[in-house]
């Protein structure tokens, strides 16, 4: 019993260690000069100067006249990027998977669009903190579980609390569309393989009935408040997006067609493992895709061995608006998002187009491109300076990072441990 109590205390001791203190608001102009700037829209500017004040970029260009006031940062030989964006993640909602008290990423129920992920977001999460040294500075905090999981919110990763963190409140509702196939259950004596889902149409009908009832609720004059139906109204008036988590061709087409018939204006496919089979349909309906991580094994025996690696390029080449996500992987692995884009570049996609999968494209898909995603005048000064190529794990070494113009800390629990033990080994070697 004492051992169990000791383990629990150690776990919660880790959870209670505070994050680095959030940076103060920008108080003076900052100019970064001499860098190679990767704008995030496909453009690269050599010997670039970027100036920002009051959290906003005021100038970007080559060989600009150096300002005479404020902070000057010499970035010659270095690279500047917009902050990377991680969509469809439960970052800050779960700290340690094995500790139930730290896991708040889902709720009981199947149709729960009224569940708002942001109110459970832990701005002092150690996992969230560990994103920043790799340039991941924003994320879409997304609930999991159920058929309709709830509502996501987009946050920045340097905040005192969830109110300070939010940059776009309740941006969309997440729907886990039924699958035509399911994995066999060994406890039922079924083979460990995919088999037809006999309840597919019944499950689809349940979703459609709920959506239709929600639309009728919004059009009616009922005085009785229904929280679930009320939470769906942003889908019908265009203020929210419907994020459809689906992978098969038929499932994607059924979901998009049904949502359009119901009057839902903005949709995004999340996952899209078979989206390359229906690119004409997706283009015709203006549906972007947040593709699963390219560091994965093929799902089916007849897939090419490298299919997950090249899927994002197939969709980009087909003319779709594409972003990258790693929804199916553990939260801590989100820090590797830049290297997923590097993997896609290794499959032949132009390096700057691969960068867009984490910056400009994802910002457009999430509806935050007016402020984030690219290094352009008038947009938020959310950016970082790297010693080298930020999509290569060997050279992604950040020296500075800013969120809304604030000079944020790049220290984490991991960097503190690295300094501690490198000091130990260096002293022993002398």
C-alpha positions in Angstrom: 0.0 0.0 0.0 2.9 2.4 0.9 4.4 1.7 -2.5 1.2 2.6 -4.3 0.9 5.8 -2.4 4.5 6.7 -3.2 4.0 6.1 -6.9 0.8 8.3 -6.9 2.6 11.1 -5.1 5.5 10.9 -7.6 3.2 11.1 -10.5 1.2 14.0 -9.2 4.5 15.7 -8.2 5.4 15.7 -11.8 2.0 17.0 -12.8 2.1 19.8 -10.3 5.5 21.2 -11.5 4.7 24.5 -13.1 5.3 25.4 -16.7 7.8 28.2 -17.6 6.3 31.6 -16.8 4.4 33.0 -19.8 6.2 35.9 -21.5 5.2 39.5 -20.9 3.5 41.4 -23.8 5.8 43.0 -26.3 6.9 46.5 -25.2 9.4 47.5 -27.9 9.9 46.9 -31.6 11.8 43.8 -32.6 13.7 43.4 -35.9 15.1 40.1 -37.1 17.6 40.7 -40.0 19.8 38.6 -42.3 17.7 35.4 -42.1 16.3 33.1 -44.7 12.6 33.6 -44.2 10.2 30.8 -45.1 6.9 32.8 -45.4 4.6 29.8 -45.1 2.8 30.4 -48.5 5.5 28.8 -50.7 7.7 31.9 -50.8 11.3 32.1 -49.5 13.1 35.4 -49.0 16.9 35.5 -48.6 18.6 38.1 -46.4 15.2 39.0 -45.0 14.3 41.5 -42.4 11.2 41.0 -40.3 10.0 43.8 -38.1 7.1 43.5 -35.5 5.6 45.7 -32.9 2.6 45.3 -30.5 2.5 41.6 -31.5 2.0 42.3 -35.2 4.3 42.0 -38.2 4.9 45.5 -39.6 7.5 44.8 -42.3 8.9 41.8 -44.2 11.3 42.0 -47.1 14.9 41.6 -48.4 17.5 44.3 -47.7 15.1 46.5 -45.8 16.6 49.5 -44.1 17.6 48.5 -40.5 15.5 50.3 -37.9 17.3 52.5 -35.3 15.0 51.6 -32.4 14.1 48.5 -30.4 15.7 45.1 -30.3 17.8 43.9 -33.2 18.4 40.2 -33.7 21.1 39.1 -36.1 19.9 35.9 -37.7 22.5 35.6 -40.5 22.8 32.0 -41.6 19.6 31.1 -39.8 16.0 30.5 -40.8 12.8 32.1 -39.7 9.4 30.2 -39.9 5.8 30.9 -38.9 4.8 29.0 -35.8 3.7 25.4 -36.7 0.1 24.5 -36.0 -1.1 21.1 -34.7 -4.7 20.3 -35.6 -7.1 17.8 -34.0 -5.1 17.0 -30.8 -6.1 16.6 -27.2 -3.0 18.4 -25.9 -3.6 19.8 -22.5 -6.6 17.5 -21.9 -4.5 14.5 -20.8 -1.2 14.5 -19.1 -0.4 10.9 -18.3 -2.5 8.3 -20.1 -2.2 5.8 -17.2 -3.4 8.3 -14.6 -7.1 8.7 -14.9 -7.3 11.9 -12.9 -5.1 13.6 -15.5 -7.2 12.4 -18.5 -10.1 14.7 -19.5 -10.2 14.2 -23.2 -13.7 12.6 -23.5 -17.0 12.5 -21.7 -19.9 10.0 -21.4 -22.4 10.0 -24.2 -22.5 9.6 -27.9 -24.0 12.9 -29.2 -22.4 15.6 -27.1 -21.5 18.6 -29.3 -22.1 20.9 -26.2 -18.9 19.5 -24.6 -16.3 22.3 -24.9 -12.7 21.1 -24.8 -11.3 24.5 -23.8 -12.7 24.5 -20.3 -10.6 21.4 -19.4 -7.4 22.7 -21.1 -4.4 22.7 -18.8 -2.2 25.6 -19.9 0.6 24.4 -17.5 0.8 20.9 -19.1 4.4 19.6 -19.4 3.4 17.9 -22.6 2.2 21.2 -24.1 5.4 22.9 -23.0 7.5 20.3 -24.8 6.0 21.3 -28.2 7.6 24.8 -28.3 11.3 23.8 -28.8 10.4 22.2 -32.1 8.4 25.2 -33.3 4.9 23.9 -32.6 3.3 27.0 -31.2 -0.4 26.6 -31.8 -2.9 23.7 -31.7 -6.6 22.8 -32.1 -7.6 21.3 -28.8 -10.0 18.6 -29.7 -12.2 16.3 -27.5 -12.3 12.5 -28.2 -14.8 9.7 -27.9 -18.5 9.3 -28.7 -20.0 9.8 -32.1 -20.1 13.6 -31.9 -17.2 14.3 -29.5 -17.8 18.0 -28.8 -16.3 21.4 -29.7 -12.6 22.3 -30.3 -10.8 25.6 -29.7 -7.6 26.8 -31.1 -4.9 27.9 -28.6 -1.4 29.3 -28.4 1.2 27.6 -26.3 2.3 30.3 -23.9 -0.5 31.2 -21.5 -1.4 31.5 -17.8 -4.8 29.7 -18.2 -7.3 28.5 -20.8 -8.8 31.9 -21.2 -5.5 33.5 -22.1 -4.6 30.5 -24.4 -7.6 30.7 -26.8 -7.1 32.4 -30.1 -10.3 31.1 -31.7 -13.1 29.9 -29.5 -15.3 26.9 -30.4 -14.1 26.8 -34.0 -15.8 23.5 -34.9 -17.6 20.3 -33.9 -16.0 16.9 -34.4 -18.0 14.0 -35.8 -16.6 10.4 -35.8 -18.4 9.1 -38.9 -19.3 5.3 -38.7 -17.0 3.0 -40.5 -18.0 0.3 -43.1 -15.6 -2.1 -41.4 -14.7 -2.9 -37.8 -11.9 -4.8 -36.1 -12.8 -8.2 -34.9 -13.1 -8.7 -31.1 -11.1 -11.6 -29.7 -13.2 -11.8 -26.6 -16.2 -12.5 -28.9 -14.3 -15.3 -30.6 -13.8 -13.2 -33.8 -10.7 -13.1 -35.9 -8.2 -10.3 -35.4 -9.1 -8.7 -38.7 -11.3 -6.2 -40.4 -14.9 -7.3 -41.1 -18.0 -5.6 -42.4 -19.9 -3.4 -39.9 -23.5 -4.7 -40.2 -24.7 -1.7 -38.3 -23.3 0.9 -40.6 -26.5 2.2 -42.0 -28.2 2.2 -38.6 -25.4 4.2 -37.1 -25.5 6.7 -40.0 -29.2 7.1 -39.6 -28.7 8.0 -35.9 -26.2 10.7 -36.8 -28.5 12.1 -39.5 -31.5 12.1 -37.3 -29.6 14.0 -34.6 -28.4 16.6 -37.2 -31.9 17.1 -38.6 -33.4 17.5 -35.2 -30.7 20.0 -34.3 -31.5 22.0 -37.4 -35.3 21.9 -36.7 -34.6 23.0 -33.1 -32.7 26.1 -34.5 -35.5 26.9 -36.9 -38.2 26.5 -34.3 -39.5 28.7 -31.5 -39.3 26.2 -28.6 -38.6 27.9 -25.2 -37.0 24.7 -23.8 -33.3 24.8 -23.9 -31.5 21.8 -25.4 -27.8 22.2 -24.9 -26.8 19.6 -27.5 -29.0 21.0 -30.3 -28.1 24.6 -29.4 -24.4 23.7 -29.7 -24.9 22.6 -33.3 -26.3 25.9 -34.6 -22.9 27.3 -35.7 -22.8 24.5 -38.3 -25.9 25.8 -40.0 -25.1 29.6 -39.8 -21.6 29.1 -41.1 -19.7 30.2 -38.0 -18.3 26.8 -37.2 -16.8 23.9 -39.2 -17.8 20.3 -39.1 -14.7 18.1 -38.8 -15.5 14.7 -40.2 -13.2 12.0 -38.9 -13.4 9.4 -41.7 -11.0 7.3 -43.8 -12.9 5.2 -46.4 -14.1 6.5 -49.8 -17.8 5.7 -49.2 -17.7 7.0 -45.6 -16.2 10.3 -46.7 -18.7 10.7 -49.6 -21.7 9.7 -47.4 -20.6 12.2 -44.7 -20.0 15.1 -47.0 -23.2 14.5 -49.1 -25.4 14.2 -46.0 -23.9 17.2 -44.3 -24.4 19.4 -47.4 -28.1 18.2 -47.6 -28.5 19.2 -44.0 -27.3 22.7 -44.8 -23.8 22.5 -43.1 -21.6 25.0 -44.9 -18.0 24.3 -43.9 -16.6 20.8 -43.7 -13.1 19.3 -43.2 -12.1 15.6 -43.5 -9.8 14.4 -40.8 -7.9 11.3 -41.5 -8.8 10.7 -45.2 -6.8 7.5 -45.6 -8.6 6.7 -48.9 -9.1 10.3 -49.9 -6.8 9.9 -52.9 -9.5 7.7 -54.5 -12.1 10.5 -54.5 -10.1 13.7 -55.1 -12.5 14.9 -57.9 -15.4 14.6 -55.4 -13.5 16.5 -52.7 -12.4 19.3 -55.1 -15.9 19.7 -56.4 -17.2 20.1 -52.9 -14.3 22.3 -51.8 -13.4 19.9 -48.9 -9.9 20.2 -47.4 -8.2 17.2 -45.7 -6.1 17.0 -42.5 -4.1 13.9 -43.4 -2.9 11.4 -40.8 0.8 11.2 -40.0 3.0 9.8 -42.7 5.1 7.9 -40.2 2.8 4.9 -40.1 2.4 1.4 -41.5 -0.1 0.7 -44.3 -3.5 -0.2 -43.0 -4.3 -2.9 -45.6 -2.3 -5.8 -47.0 -2.7 -4.6 -50.6 -1.5 -1.0 -49.9 2.0 0.0 -51.1 4.5 -0.3 -48.3 5.2 3.4 -48.5 1.6 4.5 -49.0 1.2 6.5 -45.8 4.5 8.3 -46.6 3.3 9.6 -50.0 -0.5 10.1 -49.3 -0.1 13.9 -48.5 1.8 14.4 -51.7 -0.9 12.5 -53.7 -3.6 14.8 -52.3 -1.5 18.0 -52.9 -0.8 17.0 -56.4 -4.5 16.5 -57.0 -5.1 20.1 -56.1 -6.6 19.7 -52.6 -6.0 21.9 -49.6 -4.1 19.7 -47.3 -2.7 19.9 -43.7 -1.0 17.3 -41.5 -2.1 15.9 -38.2 -1.2 13.0 -35.9 -4.5 12.4 -34.2 -4.0 8.7 -33.8 -0.7 9.0 -32.0 0.2 10.0 -28.4 0.1 13.7 -27.6 3.8 13.9 -26.8 4.6 12.8 -30.4 3.0 16.0 -31.7 6.4 17.6 -31.2 7.5 15.5 -34.2 5.0 17.2 -36.6 7.7 19.1 -38.4 9.5 15.9 -39.2 6.3 14.4 -40.7 6.4 17.3 -43.1 10.0 16.6 -43.8 9.1 13.0 -44.6 6.6 14.2 -47.1 9.3 16.4 -48.7 11.4 13.3 -48.9 8.7 11.7 -51.0 9.1 14.4 -53.6 6.9 17.2 -52.5 8.5 20.6 -52.8 10.0 21.6 -49.4 8.1 24.9 -49.1 4.8 23.1 -50.0 5.6 20.5 -47.3 6.1 23.5 -44.9 2.6 24.8 -45.9 1.1 21.5 -44.5 2.0 22.9 -41.0 1.5 26.6 -41.6 -0.5 28.4 -44.3 -2.6 25.5 -45.3 -3.5 24.4 -41.8 -4.3 28.0 -40.9 -6.7 28.2 -43.8 -8.3 24.9 -42.9 -8.9 26.0 -39.3 -10.0 29.5 -40.3 -7.2 31.4 -38.5 -5.3 32.5 -41.6 -6.2 36.2 -41.2 -3.8 36.2 -38.2 -1.6 33.1 -38.2 0.2 30.7 -40.6 2.3 33.0 -42.7 4.9 35.8 -42.2 3.0 38.7 -43.7 2.4 42.3 -42.7 -0.6 42.7 -40.4 -0.5 39.1 -39.1 0.5 37.9 -35.6 4.2 37.8 -34.9 4.1 34.1 -34.0 7.3 32.8 -35.4 10.6 31.2 -34.5 14.3 31.3 -35.5 16.0 28.0 -36.2 19.7 27.2 -36.8 18.8 25.2 -39.9 16.0 23.4 -41.7 13.1 23.1 -39.3 11.7 20.1 -41.1 14.9 18.1 -40.4 15.4 16.8 -36.8 19.1 17.2 -37.1 18.9 20.9 -37.8 15.6 21.9 -36.1 17.4 23.8 -33.3 15.5 26.9 -32.1 17.3 29.9 -30.8 14.3 32.2 -30.4 10.5 31.9 -30.6 7.7 34.5 -30.3 4.0 34.2 -29.8 2.0 37.3 -30.6 5.3 39.2 -30.4 6.1 37.9 -26.9 9.6 36.4 -26.5 8.7 33.0 -25.1 10.9 30.5 -23.1 12.2 27.5 -24.9 13.0 25.7 -21.6 11.2 22.5 -20.8 11.6 19.7 -18.3 13.5 17.8 -21.0 16.0 20.7 -21.6 16.5 21.1 -17.9 17.4 17.4 -17.6 19.7 17.6 -20.7 21.6 20.5 -19.1 21.8 18.8 -15.8 23.2 15.5 -17.1 25.4 17.0 -19.8 27.0 19.0 -17.1 27.6 15.8 -15.1 29.1 13.9 -18.0 31.3 16.9 -19.1 32.7 17.3 -15.6 33.4 13.6 -15.4 35.3 13.7 -18.7 37.7 16.4 -17.5 
